[in-house]
Amino acid sequence: MSSVRDIYPIGRVTLREVGLRDGLQLVKSIPSTDAKRRWIRDEYAAGVQHFEVGSFLPAKTFPQFADVRDMVQTVAALPGAHGIALALNERGVNEALASGVAEIASVVSATEEHSQANANRSREAAIANVKRLCELRDASAHKPIVHAAISMALGCSISGAVDPNEVLRLVEKCFEAGVDVVGIADTVGYAGPKQVEDLTWAAVRLAGSKPICVHLHDTRGMGIANASAALDVGARILDGSLGGLGGCRGRRWPTSARTCSSPSSTTPPASRWPPACSIPSSASC
């Protein structure tokens, strides 16, 4: 078991390659296991150390993740590398724990409409699912990091604008459930820099010493500007996808990095966060 701050240091920007999961979740042509291994090893050689390698979902329905255990082991064999996998229910969590993956991710939708359409459960049931994940983590010998992402946090493809205070409530609920990291996800790439800045600043302030990850999409060509805005207000974990691969159902061109009104907090002062950080050389964003 590693401390979350050993994996995600406060003074360093961490870039996570999520293409092996987010990038492949809707593809029709699936790369071979050997091709995935080359993908991981080549990016690792370029300086990337954090890889979301797939999902623990039924292989019959999601054949692109049938080799997720092999990908977990591929990352584990690389010195200093850190593997992440998605698990959406108790069966998946138990499989993830058995695999030895270093971090397990789950998802809570920012809106009730998306939660029901995407996962067939309420947001409160999704929080209960996250809490159960943390209980299983605590009872295991392995004790991986647990990450909960708030999807549609900056605009919902079903219900439109999202109340940022509702997103912050869910962030707080996830931390209360026991997660180590919370992600703010602009799942379909609706947001602009000011929206990302405001919500990220409020989430970072709420999280205190715990990390906030920002997961953005480049649907409208705002991915890099939005990532910069998130860094400016204290986020230190960013998701990226090799070549802009991937995205959410219902949008043609999302890549990877997140429209809502501003949270009910004051505008973040530019001097609040230290500018110094260290970013590894990489081609994944």
N, C-alpha and C positions, 0 to 999 in steps of 0.2 A: 504494500500500500504506500502510495506517495502522497505527500501533502499537495493540496491544490495549488499552493503558491510555489512549490517546487516545479510543477508542470507549467504554470502560468505566472511567471514572476511579475511583480508589480512594475518594475522599471523597464520592462521589455515588451515590445509589440510582438504578439504571436500571430502568425498566419497559419490558418488551418485549411488544408486541402479537403474539400468536401465533394469533389467531383465523382469519386468512386461510389458515393451514395446519392446525393442530390442530382449529380450529373447523369447517373445511369437509371434513375428510378422509373423513367418513362420511355426509355429508348426501345427501339425495335430490333436493332442490331447490337448484340451483346459481345463485348470483347472477351477473349479467352482468359483463363486464369493466368496463363503465362504473360499475356499482354498487360494484365492488371499488375502483376509483379514487376514488370519492367517500368510501368508508370510510377509505381511507388519508389522503386530504386533510383530511377532517373531524377525524380523530384527531390528525393533525399540527398542525392549527390549535389543538387543545386542549392541545398540549404534548408529545405522544408523538413520539419520534424513531426508535424501533427497531421494525422490522416484520419478522416472519417471514412471507413472502409466498406460500409454497407449496412444492411438492416437484417435483423433476425425476424424474418417474415417467412411464411410458407413457400418453399422452393417451387411448388407447382404453380403458384400464382405469380411469384416474383423470381423467375429463374436467374435473373441478373445478380441475385444475391445468394445463390446456392453455394457459392464458394467463400462466403463471408468468414468462416473459420480459418480457411487458408490465408485470407488477407490479414486477419488478426495476427496469425503466426508470422507472416512476412514482415509486418511492421515490428513485432516484438523482437525479431532477430536482428534489427538494425540498432546499433548503440545510440541511446538517447532519443530514439523515436517513440512516439506516443500514438496509440491506436484508439479510435472512437467508433462505436457502432450504435445504431438506433434500435430501440426495443419499445414496442407500443402496448404490450400487454404482459401479464405475468409469465406466460409461457416463453415469450421472447426474452424477458429479463432472466429467467432461469437458464436459458440457453446461452445468453451473453455472459452470465456469471461463470458457467461451466467452461466457456471458451478462454477465460482469462483476460478478456479485453480490458484495457486500462481505464476506459471511460464509457459509460452508458448514457445515451441521450434519449430524451423523450420529448413530447410536444403537447402544449396546451394552446388551443386557439383563442385569439383575443375576442372573438365574437361568438355568441351562441349559435348563430346561423351557420357559420363555417364549421364549428365543432360538430354540430349534428350532421351536416352534409359530408364532412370529411372523415369523421371517426364514429358517427352514429352514437354519440354520447354527449352529455352536457359538459360545460366547462368545469362544474364542480366535480363531476365524475372523473374528468381528466386530472384534476388536482388530486383526487383520492388515488388515482392510478399512480401518480408521481410519488405520493406518500408511501404507497405499497412498495414501489421500486426502492425507495430509501430504506424501508424496513428490511427488505430482502438483502440489500447491500450491507446493512449493519449486521445482519445475522450470518453473513458469509465470511469465510476466511480471507477471501480475496479483497473485498472492500474497494472496488473501483470508485473513481470520481463519478458523480451523477450530475448531469447537465439537463436542464429543462429549457426548451425554447418556446417563446411566445410567438406563435405564427400569426400572420396578418396584423402585426402590431402597429403598422403605420398605414393601414388602409386595407379593406377587405374586398375581395373579388365578388362577394355576395351582397354584403350589407353596406358597402361604401365606407364613408368616413368612420374612424374608430376613436372613441373617447380615450385620450391618453391617460386619464386618471383610472380608467378601467384596466388599462394595460399595467399601470403601476400597482394596482391592487393584486393583479395576478402575479407580478414579480414578487411581491411581498408574500403571497400565499405559497409560492414555490419555495422560497427560502425557509418559510415556517415549516414546510413539509420535510425539509432536510437536504435540499439539493446544495451542491457546491458551487455551481455556475448557473447563471440564467442568461439566455440568449434573447436579444431583441431582433425579430425577423421581419424584414420588409419583403414578405413572401412573393409578391408579384411586382415589386419594383415601382410602387406608386409615389414614393416620397421624394422630397427635395432636401437639400442640405439643412435648411433652417428647421424643418420638421425632425430630421434625424438628430440634429444638435440638441434641440429642446428635450426630446424624449430620452435620448441617451444620457444627457446631463442629469435629468431627474432620476433615471434608473441607477446611475452610478452613485449618486448621492444616497439613494435609498439602500443600496447594497452595502455601503460602508467598505469594509475590508474585503468583501467577497467580489469575485470577478464578474464583469458583464461582457458578454460576447455580442458582436453585431454581425448579423447575416443579411447581406444586401444583394439586390439584383440590379442588373444594368438595363432593364427593359426600356427606359427612356434616355439612356446614355448618361445617367447620373451616378453610376456606381462608384467611380473614383472620387467624385466630389463629395458624395455622401460618406464614403469611408474616411475622407479627410476630416469632415465635420465631426464624425464620431470620435476620432482620435483627439481632436482639439478639446473635447470636453471630458476626456478621461477613459474612454474605452481602450482596452489594450489587447483585445482578442478580436480578430477579423476572420471571417470565412471567405474563401476564394475557390474558384473552380478552374481547372486547366482549360484554356481556350474559351472560357465562357460557357462551358457545357452545362446543360441542365436547366432546371426551373420547375415551376409549379404548373399543374394542369390548368389550362384555360388561358395561358399567355404564351405567345409563340417564341419570344426571344429573351426570356430572362437569363442572366448569367449567374453571378453569385456575389453579392455584398449588400435598402428597404424604402398613405397620405393622411395625415391627421392634423387636427388643430393642436396648439401648443399646450403642454401640461400647465396646471395651475401653480407654477413655480416661477420665481423670478428669472430673468434672462441670465444665463451663466456668464460670469466674468471671464474674459479671455485669459487673465493671468492666473486662474484658479489651478490649472493643471500644468505640470512641468512638461516642456516640449521634448526633453531628451528621451530617446528610446533607441533600441537597437533592432534593426529589421534584417533578417537573413536574406541573402540573394535568392531570388526565386522567379519562376515564370508562371506561377499559378494564379495570379490575380488579374 
